[in-house]
Amino acid sequence: MSVIRPVPTQWTTYYLAYSRLLNLRHTLENVVKDDAARAPVDCHIIQPQHEHSTLEKASRMVEIIKDNQF
């Protein structure tokens, strides 16, 4: 399974994208939990050597996945 990116001109792509995210929810949560259990140098999502903007984006993504209203 993969994440679908919506196309602004077609509303059904938004529906399909959100539907796919809901299907992937538990998988994404498990990936975040597994990554959080790793040592900082072994993390795959938030890696210290990345640029600041990349770290911020990854941190926001992780917070969204951890949010109960996801």
N, C-alpha and C positions, 0 to 999 in steps of 0.2 A: 504494500500500500504506500501511496505517496501523498503529499500535501498538494492540494489544488489551489492555484492562485486565481482569484476572480478577474473578470474582464468588466470594466466599468459600464460598457454599453449593453451588457446582457445580464439582467437580474438573476437569471437561473444559475449563472456561474457563482454568484454570491451564495445562493442557497446550497449548491453542491459543495462549495469550499467550506462553509460552516458545518454542513452535514459530515464531511470527511473529517474535519477537526474533532467533532464530537465522537466519531468512530475511533479516532486515534488518541483520544483523551488519556486512557489508562496507559497506553504505550508511552506517550510523552511524559506522563507523571513518573513512570518507572525509569525512564532515561534520566530525568532530572534527579530522582532519588539516588540512582546508581552513581551519577556524576558527582553528587554532593558527598558521597561516601569515599570518594577517591582523594588522594593527596593533591594539593593545589597544582603541582607540576604535571600530574597525570590526568587532570580534568579535560574533557572534550568540549564542553559548552562554554565555560568562562575560563579562558586561558590568559594568565598574567602577561604574556608577551605580546598580546594583541594591542592595537591602538585603543585609546580611551573611548572613542565613539563606538567602536565595536564592542567593548566591554559593557558600555551603557546599554546598548541594544540587546545584548545577550542577557544582561541582568533583568531588563524589563520583560523579556520573553519568559524567563524563568519565573518571575513573579506572577505573570498572567497564568502560566501553567499551574502554579501552586495555589492560585486563588480558587476558593470553593465555588465561585460563580462562573467558572470557566465553561 
